[in-house]
Amino acid sequence: EKLLLVPVGDYLPYIFRWPARIINKKWVEEVENSRGYQKGREVNLLSGEGVFSGAVLLCYESVSPLFYRQAAQKGAEVFFNLGSLAFASGSHTLDAQTMAMLQFRAAENGRYLVRATNFGKSYIINERGNIIKITPDLENQVIFGEAKLFSQKTLYTKFGDWVLVLVGIILLTFCLTRVILKKG
């Protein structure tokens, strides 16, 4: 169940659908039949029959820390991300940005993350956000490696962005106190 749908890539927004329907109704129907996805309701876990529990998140869902956090809270011990950069002709920039986001998702939750994609690099990221295996280029390739299973929850997994908010309040209080003491 894909949770984060991309306009035009996964569905046609109304602003495009109605004018396009007037111009070429058949094309709109073809697009809706091939890409007319509905938004999923929740993060689902993939179970290896008592061997492991993992979460498969798709493509653009890499931008959302919430989805990965929810998966870890539900018991995912490893993350999988499946994507396609075909729409961007294998953009090196988009591939690098996605890799950086996924390194954060792995480190935030203390989980290994396995990325498989076409027209981009596939890789394995450890629980600290380090790339431990990667395909050398954007060609179709297979990589083999190990992904360790982790079930403990990081501070971020437990409390989310409240950790950052608390640190921000502490820093702001410290800075304001110093400014007030300097003036006084």
SERO-4910 file (N, C-alpha, C, O; in steps of 0.05 Angstrom, whole numbers):
BEGIN
 pado doro    nc1    nc2    nc3   cac1   cac2   cac3    cc1    cc2    cc3    oc1    oc2    oc3
  Glu    A     17    -24      0      0      0      0     18     25      0     30     31     20
  Lys    A     18     38    -22     35     62    -24     21     85     -9     -3     90    -14
  Leu    A     35     98      9     24    118     26     26    146     15     10    164     20
  Leu    A     47    151      0     53    178    -11     52    177    -41     72    169    -54
  Leu    A     30    185    -52     26    185    -81     38    210    -94     35    232    -83
  Val    A     50    207   -117     62    229   -131     43    238   -153     36    222   -170
  Pro    A     36    264   -154     18    273   -176     31    268   -203     56    271   -206
  Val    A     16    261   -222     23    254   -250     38    227   -251     33    212   -269
  Gly    A     56    221   -232     70    196   -232     52    173   -224     53    151   -236
  Asp    A     35    177   -203     18    156   -193    -12    160   -198    -27    141   -197
  Tyr    A    -19    185   -204    -47    191   -210    -48    218   -224    -29    234   -223
  Leu    A    -70    223   -238    -74    249   -251    -90    267   -233   -113    260   -227
  Pro    A    -79    289   -225    -95    308   -209   -118    320   -226   -117    320   -250
  Tyr    A   -139    328   -212   -163    339   -226   -156    362   -244   -168    364   -266
  Ile    A   -137    378   -236   -130    402   -252   -120    394   -280   -123    409   -299
  Phe    A   -108    370   -282    -98    359   -308   -119    341   -321   -122    341   -345
  Arg    A   -134    327   -304   -152    306   -315   -174    318   -332   -179    308   -354
  Trp    A   -188    339   -322   -211    349   -337   -203    362   -363   -216    357   -384
  Pro    A   -183    380   -365   -175    391   -391   -165    369   -410   -171    369   -434
  Ala    A   -150    350   -399   -139    328   -416   -162    310   -427   -160    300   -449
  Arg    A   -183    307   -411   -206    290   -419   -220    303   -443   -230    289   -461
  Ile    A   -220    329   -444   -233    343   -466   -216    339   -492   -227    336   -514
  Ile    A   -189    341   -488   -171    338   -511   -169    309   -521   -170    304   -545
  Asn    A   -165    291   -502   -160    263   -510   -170    244   -488   -154    236   -470
  Lys    A   -195    237   -488   -207    221   -468   -194    193   -466   -191    183   -444
  Lys    A   -186    182   -488   -174    155   -489   -147    155   -473   -141    137   -458
  Trp    A   -131    176   -477   -105    178   -464   -109    179   -434    -95    166   -419
  Val    A   -128    195   -424   -134    198   -396   -142    170   -384   -133    163   -363
  Glu    A   -158    156   -398   -167    129   -389   -143    110   -388   -141     94   -369
  Glu    A   -125    111   -407   -101     94   -407    -83    101   -384    -73     83   -370
  Val    A    -79    126   -379    -63    135   -356    -75    126   -330    -61    115   -312
  Glu    A   -101    130   -327   -115    122   -302   -114     92   -298   -112     82   -275
  Asn    A   -116     76   -319   -115     47   -317    -87     37   -310    -84     17   -296
  Ser    A    -66     51   -320    -39     42   -314    -27     54   -289     -9     43   -277
  Arg    A    -37     78   -281    -25     92   -258    -45    102   -238    -38    118   -221
  Gly    A    -70     94   -240    -90    105   -222    -90     92   -195   -109     78   -187
  Tyr    A    -69     97   -180    -66     84   -153    -84     99   -133    -90    122   -135
  Gln    A    -91     84   -112   -105     95    -89    -86     96    -66    -69     78    -63
  Lys    A    -89    116    -49    -71    119    -26    -76     96     -6    -98     89      0
  Gly    A    -54     85      4    -55     64     25    -64     76     51    -63    100     55
  Arg    A    -71     59     70    -81     68     96    -60     67    118    -61     83    137
  Glu    A    -41     48    116    -21     46    138      4     31    128      4     18    107
  Val    A     25     34    144     50     20    138     45    -10    145     37    -17    167
  Asn    A     50    -27    125     47    -56    130     75    -69    132     94    -60    120
  Leu    A     76    -90    148    101   -104    152    102   -129    135     82   -142    130
  Leu    A    126   -136    127    131   -160    112    144   -180    131    164   -173    145
  Ser    A    133   -203    134    143   -222    153    156   -246    139    146   -256    120
  Gly    A    179   -254    150    193   -277    140    187   -301    157    205   -316    164
  Glu    A    162   -306    164    152   -329    179    169   -334    204    181   -356    206
  Gly    A    171   -315    221    185   -319    246    215   -314    244    230   -314    264
  Val    A    225   -309    219    253   -305    215    260   -275    218    280   -268    230
  Phe    A    244   -258    206    248   -229    208    222   -214    203    202   -226    193
  Ser    A    222   -189    209    200   -171    203    211   -146    190    229   -133    202
  Gly    A    201   -140    167    212   -117    152    189   -100    141    166   -108    140
  Ala    A    196    -76    133    177    -58    121    187    -51     93    210    -44     89
  Val    A    169    -52     74    175    -45     46    161    -18     41    137    -16     42
  Leu    A    178      2     36    167     29     29    175     34      0    196     26     -9
  Leu    A    159     49    -14    162     52    -42    171     80    -50    161    100    -40
  Cys    A    191     81    -67    199    104    -82    200    130    -66    218    133    -49
  Tyr    A    182    148    -71    182    174    -59    176    175    -29    180    195    -16
  Glu    A    168    152    -18    163    151     11    189    155     27    188    157     51
  Ser    A    212    155     13    237    160     27    239    187     39    255    192     57
  Val    A    222    206     30    223    233     41    209    235     68    213    255     82
  Ser    A    194    215     76    178    217    100    190    201    123    190    177    123
  Pro    A    201    216    143    211    202    167    188    188    182    193    167    195
  Leu    A    164    198    180    142    187    195    136    158    187    131    141    204
  Phe    A    137    152    161    130    124    152    150    104    163    143     83    172
  Tyr    A    176    111    162    197     93    172    195     90    202    199     69    213
  Arg    A    189    112    216    186    111    245    162     93    253    164     77    271
  Gln    A    140     96    239    117     79    244    123     50    240    115     32    255
  Ala    A    139     44    218    146     16    213    163      5    235    159    -18    244
  Ala    A    183     21    245    200     12    267    183      8    293    188    -11    308
  Gln    A    164     26    298    147     23    321    130     -2    320    124    -14    340
  Lys    A    122    -10    296    106    -34    292    123    -60    294    112    -82    296
  Gly    A    149    -57    294    166    -80    297    184    -87    273    196   -109    273
  Ala    A    185    -70    253    203    -76    230    232    -76    240    241    -58    253
  Glu    A    246    -97    233    274   -100    241    293    -92    219    317    -88    223
  Val    A    282    -89    195    298    -81    171    279    -66    153    255    -72    151
  Phe    A    290    -46    138    274    -31    119    282    -39     90    305    -44     85
  Phe    A    262    -39     72    267    -42     44    255    -18     30    233    -10     36
  Asn    A    269     -7     10    258     14     -6    261      6    -35    283      1    -45
  Leu    A    238      6    -49    238     -1    -77    232     24    -93    213     38    -86
  Gly    A    247     30   -113    243     55   -128    249     52   -157    260     32   -166
  Ser    A    243     73   -171    249     75   -200    256    104   -207    242    122   -200
  Leu    A    278    107   -220    286    133   -230    283    135   -260    295    152   -273
  Ala    A    267    117   -271    263    116   -300    250    143   -309    257    153   -331
  Phe    A    232    154   -294    219    179   -302    238    202   -304    233    221   -318
  Ala    A    261    200   -289    281    221   -289    306    213   -305    327    226   -303
  Ser    A    303    193   -322    325    183   -339    350    177   -323    372    182   -332
  Gly    A    346    166   -299    369    158   -282    385    182   -272    410    181   -272
  Ser    A    372    203   -264    385    228   -255    404    222   -232    396    211   -211
  His    A    430    229   -235    450    225   -214    443    242   -190    448    234   -167
  Thr    A    433    266   -195    426    284   -173    404    273   -156    405    273   -131
  Leu    A    382    264   -169    360    253   -154    368    227   -140    359    222   -117
  Asp    A    385    211   -152    395    187   -140    411    193   -115    408    180    -94
  Ala    A    428    213   -116    444    221    -93    426    233    -70    431    228    -47
  Gln    A    406    248    -77    388    260    -57    372    238    -43    369    238    -19
  Thr    A    363    218    -59    348    196    -47    366    180    -28    357    172     -7
  Met    A    391    175    -37    410    161    -20    414    175      7    414    163     28
  Ala    A    417    201      6    421    217     30    397    215     49    400    212     73
  Met    A    373    217     37    349    214     54    347    187     67    339    185     90
  Leu    A    353    166     51    351    139     62    372    134     83    368    118    101
  Gln    A    395    146     81    415    144    102    405    155    128    409    144    149
  Phe    A    390    178    126    378    189    150    356    170    161    356    166    185
  Arg    A    339    159    144    318    141    153    329    117    168    319    109    189
  Ala    A    352    106    158    364     83    171    376     91    198    371     77    218
  Ala    A    390    113    199    403    122    224    382    131    245    385    126    269
  Glu    A    361    145    236    341    155    255    329    132    271    322    135    294
  Asn    A    325    109    258    311     87    270    329     64    277    320     44    288
  Gly    A    355     66    272    374     45    279    368     18    265    368     -3    277
  Arg    A    362     20    238    355     -4    223    372     -5    197    379     16    186
  Tyr    A    378    -29    189    390    -32    162    369    -25    142    345    -29    146
  Leu    A    378    -15    119    359     -8     97    371    -19     71    394    -14     65
  Val    A    354    -33     56    362    -44     30    347    -29      9    322    -29      9
  Arg    A    361    -17    -10    348     -2    -32    353    -17    -58    375    -23    -65
  Ala    A    331    -21    -73    332    -33    -99    318    -15   -118    295     -7   -113
  Thr    A    331     -8   -140    319     11   -159    328      5   -188    348     -9   -192
  Asn    A    313     15   -207    322     14   -234    330     42   -242    319     62   -231
  Phe    A    348     45   -260    359     71   -269    371     87   -246    373    111   -247
  Gly    A    380     73   -225    393     85   -202    411     65   -189    412     42   -197
  Lys    A    425     73   -168    442     55   -153    426     40   -132    407     51   -120
  Ser    A    433     15   -129    421     -1   -107    442     -4    -86    466     -5    -92
  Tyr    A    434     -6    -60    454     -7    -39    442    -18    -13    417    -21    -10
  Ile    A    460    -23      6    453    -31     33    465    -11     52    488     -5     50
  Ile    A    448     -1     70    457     19     89    455      7    117    435     -7    123
  Asn    A    475     10    134    474     -1    161    458     17    180    448     38    172
  Glu    A    456      8    204    439     22    224    449     49    232    435     65    245
  Arg    A    473     56    224    485     82    230    484    101    206    493    124    208
  Gly    A    472     92    184    470    108    160    493    106    141    494    122    122
  Asn    A    511     87    145    534     84    128    527     64    105    515     44    110
  Ile    A    536     71     81    533     53     58    553     30     61    577     35     63
  Ile    A    543      5     62    562    -17     65    565    -33     39    585    -48     36
  Lys    A    546    -31     21    548    -44     -6    533    -26    -25    512    -14    -18
  Ile    A    544    -23    -49    531     -6    -69    538    -15    -97    561    -25   -101
  Thr    A    520    -13   -115    526    -19   -143    544      4   -154    540     27   -147
  Pro    A    564     -3   -171    583     17   -180    571     38   -199    582     60   -201
  Asp    A    550     32   -213    538     52   -231    508     47   -234    497     32   -218
  Leu    A    496     60   -253    467     59   -256    457     36   -274    433     35   -280
  Glu    A    475     18   -282    467     -4   -299    451    -25   -282    452    -24   -258
  Asn    A    437    -42   -296    422    -64   -282    442    -83   -270    458    -95   -284
  Gln    A    441    -87   -244    460   -103   -230    447   -116   -205    425   -107   -197
  Val    A    460   -136   -195    450   -149   -170    473   -146   -149    496   -151   -156
  Ile    A    465   -139   -125    485   -139   -103    477   -159    -82    453   -165    -78
  Phe    A    496   -171    -69    491   -189    -47    504   -178    -22    526   -168    -23
  Gly    A    491   -181      0    502   -172     25    485   -181     48    463   -193     44
  Glu    A    493   -175     72    478   -182     96    465   -156    108    477   -135    108
  Ala    A    441   -160    117    427   -139    132    421   -149    159    405   -168    162
  Lys    A    433   -137    180    428   -146    207    400   -136    216    391   -115    208
  Leu    A    388   -152    233    362   -146    244    364   -132    271    379   -141    288
  Phe    A    350   -109    274    350    -95    299    321    -90    308    304    -83    292
  Ser    A    316    -94    333    289    -90    344    288    -68    365    266    -58    371
  Gln    A    311    -59    376    310    -38    396    302    -12    383    307     -7    359
  Lys    A    289      5    398    280     31    388    299     54    396    307     56    419
  Thr    A    305     70    376    322     94    382    305    115    396    280    113    397
  Leu    A    318    136    406    303    158    417    283    170    397    260    176    403
  Tyr    A    293    172    372    276    183    351    252    165    346    230    175    342
  Thr    A    256    139    345    234    120    341    214    122    363    189    122    358
  Lys    A    223    125    388    205    127    410    189    154    411    165    154    416
  Phe    A    204    176    408    192    202    413    189    220    388    175    240    390
  Gly    A    200    212    366    197    228    341    210    255    343    231    258    355
  Asp    A    198    274    330    209    301    329    209    316    355    221    337    357
  Trp    A    195    305    376    195    319    402    223    320    414    229    339    429
  Val    A    240    302    407    268    303    416    281    328    405    294    343    420
  Leu    A    277    334    379    288    358    367    276    383    378    289    403    383
  Val    A    250    383    383    236    406    394    247    412    422    252    435    429
  Leu    A    250    391    439    261    395    466    289    406    465    296    425    480
  Val    A    307    396    447    334    406    445    333    435    435    348    452    445
  Gly    A    315    442    417    312    469    408    304    488    430    314    511    432
  Ile    A    285    480    446    276    496    469    299    501    489    302    523    499
  Ile    A    314    480    494    337    482    513    357    502    502    367    519    516
  Leu    A    364    499    476    383    517    463    373    546    463    388    565    469
  Leu    A    348    550    457    336    577    456    337    589    484    343    612    487
  Thr    A    330    573    505    330    583    532    359    590    540    363    611    553
  Phe    A    378    574    533    406    579    539    415    605    526    428    622    539
  Cys    A    409    609    500    417    633    486    403    658    497    417    679    501
  Leu    A    378    656    503    364    679    515    374    686    542    377    710    549
  Thr    A    381    666    558    392    671    585    419    685    582    424    704    598
  Arg    A    435    678    564    462    690    560    458    720    551    473    737    561
  Val    A    439    725    533    434    752    523    425    769    547    434    792    550
  Ile    A    406    759    562    395    775    585    417    780    606    418    802    617
  Leu    A    434    760    612    455    763    631    476    783    622    487    798    638
  Lys    A    482    784    596    501    803    585    491    832    587    507    850    593
  Lys    A    465    836    583    453    863    584    451    872    613    451    896    619
  Gly    A    447    854    632    442    860    660    466    864    676    464    869    700
***
